Amino acid sequence: MDISWNDKIKRLVETTAVPGKNIASNALYHLKKAHEIKDIDPTMAGFRAITAEEEAATAIFHALKRRQYEYASQLNHWNHRHKSAVYPFIQAIGKALSPMLDKVQPQLEVNINDKMPLLRIRFLLTYPDGKQEYGYPDPPLHYIMYSQDGVYDFSKELEQIATDRGAKSIIKYCTLNLSFNNLSIAPAFRPGAGKPSVLPSLSAALRAAEREGGAFSLIPRPEGRGYSGSCRFC
């Protein structure tokens, strides 16, 4: 029986630890409902999508802290600006990696048949003699990018994202994005507001929630697996 990608992600989430598991499950539920009603009730779909995005970001924070990623303790799941920054950061990583994507061809690989289902990132590695094999960061997010100035912090890409959105800085953009989400939803539930208009942020919120949900599934790992930061090959 062929299992859809969304069903595989759902199964992966169910194997993770609480509270992240419950929060991520809520995100998937709201995302599913948003897709179901987006054509008949876009305002409520927007509310569902924004809720899914926030829940997915919260789940990511819990997973990063549980796995003791460096500086994860500074993330505050009650701070909406922190959660609003998750998707721009995912976009920034994509922009930074884009020049090398054709060479390494990153792919997501999921296996739900193992005792502990896994979602992994794999990179295609080509050696000077032409031999190719896949490398798997273990755990999936355990890698560091360097530039001539040291550890790469993606600030260039983040500032470009902010500029493209008409904001003076990435901090301003995250604040504006948070305010826009509130303004998009609140009028629909205000007494005497009349018929609510279609949310222009619906598509963006759906994309953000989907990508953040996938990112959460990459963080948890089976107990006892190594955290050496090396790549495993097959």
TAMO-V262822 format. One record per residue. N is the residue number from 0. PHI is phi in whole degrees, -180 to 180 (999 if undefined). Layout:
n: (N & N)
phi: (PHI & PHI)
This chain:
n: (0 & 1 & 2 & 3 & 4 & 5 & 6 & 7 & 8 & 9 & 10 & 11 & 12 & 13 & 14 & 15 & 16 & 17 & 18 & 19 & 20 & 21 & 22 & 23 & 24 & 25 & 26 & 27 & 28 & 29 & 30 & 31 & 32 & 33 & 34 & 35 & 36 & 37 & 38 & 39 & 40 & 41 & 42 & 43 & 44 & 45 & 46 & 47 & 48 & 49 & 50 & 51 & 52 & 53 & 54 & 55 & 56 & 57 & 58 & 59 & 60 & 61 & 62 & 63 & 64 & 65 & 66 & 67 & 68 & 69 & 70 & 71 & 72 & 73 & 74 & 75 & 76 & 77 & 78 & 79 & 80 & 81 & 82 & 83 & 84 & 85 & 86 & 87 & 88 & 89 & 90 & 91 & 92 & 93 & 94 & 95 & 96 & 97 & 98 & 99 & 100 & 101 & 102 & 103 & 104 & 105 & 106 & 107 & 108 & 109 & 110 & 111 & 112 & 113 & 114 & 115 & 116 & 117 & 118 & 119 & 120 & 121 & 122 & 123 & 124 & 125 & 126 & 127 & 128 & 129 & 130 & 131 & 132 & 133 & 134 & 135 & 136 & 137 & 138 & 139 & 140 & 141 & 142 & 143 & 144 & 145 & 146 & 147 & 148 & 149 & 150 & 151 & 152 & 153 & 154 & 155 & 156 & 157 & 158 & 159 & 160 & 161 & 162 & 163 & 164 & 165 & 166 & 167 & 168 & 169 & 170 & 171 & 172 & 173 & 174 & 175 & 176 & 177 & 178 & 179 & 180 & 181 & 182 & 183 & 184 & 185 & 186 & 187 & 188 & 189 & 190 & 191 & 192 & 193 & 194 & 195 & 196 & 197 & 198 & 199 & 200 & 201 & 202 & 203 & 204 & 205 & 206 & 207 & 208 & 209 & 210 & 211 & 212 & 213 & 214 & 215 & 216 & 217 & 218 & 219 & 220 & 221 & 222 & 223 & 224 & 225 & 226 & 227 & 228 & 229 & 230 & 231 & 232 & 233)
phi: (999 & -77 & -109 & -68 & -59 & -63 & -67 & -64 & -62 & -61 & -65 & -63 & -60 & -67 & -92 & -88 & -90 & -76 & -83 & -57 & -59 & -66 & -68 & -65 & -63 & -61 & -61 & -64 & -65 & -66 & -66 & -61 & -66 & -61 & -66 & -68 & -112 & -62 & -88 & -104 & -148 & -62 & -65 & -67 & -63 & -62 & -61 & -63 & -65 & -66 & -62 & -62 & -63 & -67 & -66 & -63 & -63 & -63 & -63 & -61 & -59 & -61 & -67 & -63 & -69 & -64 & -90 & 57 & -67 & -59 & 70 & -62 & -64 & -81 & -78 & -118 & -73 & -90 & -90 & -66 & -70 & -61 & -69 & -68 & -87 & -63 & -66 & -58 & -68 & -61 & -63 & -63 & -62 & -61 & -65 & -67 & -86 & -55 & -63 & -108 & -63 & -63 & -80 & -98 & 45 & -63 & -139 & -94 & -125 & -125 & -134 & -99 & -91 & -70 & -59 & -121 & -56 & -129 & -115 & -127 & -99 & -127 & -119 & -83 & -110 & -116 & -91 & -54 & -83 & 92 & -67 & -125 & -156 & -98 & -110 & -120 & -59 & -132 & -72 & -56 & -99 & -91 & -150 & -128 & -98 & -122 & -124 & -64 & -94 & 119 & -64 & -81 & -112 & 64 & -64 & -61 & -68 & -65 & -67 & -67 & -61 & -63 & -62 & -62 & -95 & 82 & -106 & -78 & -156 & -67 & -64 & -61 & -63 & -63 & -67 & -65 & -65 & -64 & -64 & -65 & -61 & -64 & -69 & -69 & -93 & -54 & -59 & -69 & -114 & -89 & -56 & 74 & -78 & 81 & -69 & -70 & -88 & -66 & -76 & -68 & -91 & -60 & -61 & -64 & -66 & -64 & -63 & -63 & -64 & -63 & -72 & -71 & -63 & -66 & -64 & -60 & -67 & -81 & -79 & -65 & -133 & -60 & -62 & 91 & -78 & -73 & -126 & -75 & 86 & -81 & -98 & -101 & -123 & -139)
